[in-house]
Amino acid sequence: PMWTLADRTFTSRLVLGTGKYPNFATMRECHLASETEMVTLAIRRVDLSAPKGENILDFIDRERIHILPNTAGCYTAEDAILTSKLARELLGTNWIKLEVIGDPDTLFPDVEGTLEAARVLVRDGFVVLPYITDDPVACKRLADMGCAAVMPLAAPIGSGLGIRNPWNLQIILEQAKVPVIVDAGVGTASDVALAMEMGVSGVLLNTAVAGARDPVKMALAMRYGVEGGRLAFEAAHRPTGTARV
């Protein structure tokens, strides 16, 4: 069944990244295998001067896939706001995955900076999808100020540890007035399935696919993990060992 995020409707609940792949051709194959309808792209890594066939945008089917630019690499609210405006000009979209990084090692978000930037961007007409810690209070504030979704991490970016704190995620889900998308830290299809079984609207991931021995096969596994987990949630399954019992 289809679901709605801001002013768009999607069938797939899996969002993929565009970084860390062996090459752009493999990235495109993974996007096809996963059947994703939205990919996130670091606007700072787009080389607009690259010749035809060497630009990452040449490998994304924009008729089928919605590009969600992100502010990866921004460490202040001001920098994230500026990067968001640049993305809107370059890609012609007011959607933004907001990232304000607070720690360069773990890539944990700066909660205060994220709240500050989100407030400005929402007021400026952006569809803001903020990457945030699994902090129920921060998620509630972001939703209340008008963000289109909240995107709590499952674990540190690239760690593949899966959902470290299902209790916090459960609270976020219970309080949420907007879609909840798990962003970062899932390692394999079972992690994705568990997140979906808990009732999240979607999962965003990159390293687990791009860094796999067989990225295309892992992309397919993630697709099935999302679909299976969602079916289990809709069938009223309550996984043991989580807050939802």
N, C-alpha and C positions, 0 to 999 in steps of 0.2 A: 504493500500500500504506500501511496505517496505521502510525503510530509512537507510541511511548509516552514521555511526559515526566512524571516523578514518578508520580502515581496516576491520570493521565488519558491517554486515547488520542485521537489526532488523525488526520485525513486530510490536511488542509492543513499545509504546512510554512512558510507565510507568516504572520507576525505583523505587524499594522499598528498604528499609533498613532492617537491621537484629537485631536491638536492641529494648529493651523495651517491647517485647512480653511477655505474661504470661509464656510461655514455648516454647521450640524449635518446638514442634509438631504443635502448633498454628501458629507459623511463617511459617512453611512449608505449612500449609493449606492456609494461606493468599497468599503466592507466587503462589500457584496453582490457586486459585480463581481469582487473578488479571491477570493471564497469562503473568506476567512479564518475560522478558528474560534477565534481568540484576539486580543484587542486590548488594548493597554496604556493605562492611564489615570492621569494625574497626580492623585493624591488631593487635593493642595493646590488644584487648579483646579476641583474639583467644588463647585458652588454648590447646596447642599441646600435653600436657601430659594427657589430659582427656581420660578416657577409651572409647572404642568403644560404640557408642550409646549415649554418653554424650558430644561429641564434636560438636560444631555448624556446622562444615563442613559435618557432617553425615546427616544433615537435609536439605542440599542444593543439588538439582539435577544438578550436574555440566555438565551433557550431554545436558541439556536444558537451563540452566541458566548460564550466564557469571558472574563471581565474579569480582566486582570492589572494590579492597581494598582502604581504605581511611586512612588518617593520623589524624583522630580525636584524640584530646588530645594533639596535638603539638602546642606549643606557640612560637616557633622560626623557622626560615627558616631552620637552621641547623638540628633541630630535625625532621622536616618534610622530609627533604632530606634523612636522615638516615633511617627513618621509611619506606619511599618509597623503598629504596634499600632492606630492610629486607623483605618487602612484595613481591618484585620481586623474591627473593630467596625462600621464603616459598611457594608461590602460583604459581610460574612459569608464571607470567604475567607482562608485562611492562605497563599495564594500572594502573593509580592511580587517585583517587579523592583527590585532594590536598586541605587540610585544614590547615591553619595557623591561630589559634585563637588569637584575640587581646583582648577580654574581657571575663572573666570567667563567668559573670552573663548572659549577652545576647548571648554569643557565636558568636558575630559579628567577621568577619574575620579581620586580620591584613593585610591591603592592601599592605603596603610596604613589609612585610615579604612574602606575597603570590607571589608578583611579583619577588622577589629575588629567592625564591625556584623554581618557575615555569621556570625561565630562566635557572637555573642549570639542572633541570630535563629534559626539552626539549632537551637541548644539550646532555644529557646522553641517549637519545633514548626512553624516556618514552612517553606514550600517556597520556598527562596531561589534566585532567578535573578539573579546579579550582573552588572551592566554593568562591564566592566573593560578595561584596555589590552590590547593584543595581546602580553602578557608571558607566556611559557610557564610561568615559575616561579610567578607570581601565580595563573594559571589552575589549575595543579596543586595549589597550596595550598587554593584555594577548593573544588576537587573533593574533596580529601582530607578537608576538614572537614565535608563532607556537603551541599554545595550540589547542587541537583537538576540544574543545568546550569551552563556557563560561557558568558558572552556577550561575547567580545572585539569591540572596535570594528574596523571596516575602515579607517576614516578619521574625522576629526573630525565630530561631529554636524552634520548639515545641509550638509556640504561637497560631497557628491555626487562625491567623488573616486574612489570604488571602493576595491578592496583595495590598500592602499599597500605592505603587507609580506606577500606570500604565503608567504615562508619561515617567518616566525614562526607564521602560521596553520597551516602544515603541521606544525610541531613540536607545537603545541597539539593538533591532531587526532591525531597519533601517540601522544601521552601520555594523551589523554582517556579517563577511565573513565565519563564522563557525557556527555550530548549537548552539542555545541558549536553555539551559535546566533550568527551574525554580527549584531552590533547597532551600527548607525550608520555613515553615510558612503557607503552605496551610492547611486548616482545614477540608474541606469537598468536596464533588464531584463538587459542583457548582464553587468552587475556581479553581479546576483543569480544568473544562470546560472553564472558562473565560480565563485562561492562554493559553489554546490550541486555543481558538477563536482568540487570539491576534497574533498567528502565531509562538509560541515557538515550538521547535522540540520535546520537551519532558518535563516531570515533575518527579522530584525525591522527595519522601516523606517517612516518617517513623512514626512519632508520631500519625498522624491523623488515621492511621490504627491500629498500635500496641496498642494505648491507647484508642481505641473505646470500647464501651460496648460489641459490637459484631465485633471483628476484621475481621473475615472472610467476613461478610456481607459488611463491609466498604471497604474491598479490592475489592470486586465485584463492589461496587458503584464507586470507583475510576477508575476502568477499563472502566466502561461505561461513566464516565465523560470525560476521555481522548478521547475515541472513538467518543463521541458525539461532543465534542469541536473541534476535528480535522475535522470532517465532515462539521461542520458549517464554519470553516475557509476555507476549500476547496470550499465550496459553495459561497464564497465571502461575508459571513455575516460580518457586521461591528457593533460590540456591542456598544450601546450608553453608554456614561459616561466614555469612555476611550479615549486615544489619537488617536486611529484609527477610524476616522469618515469620 
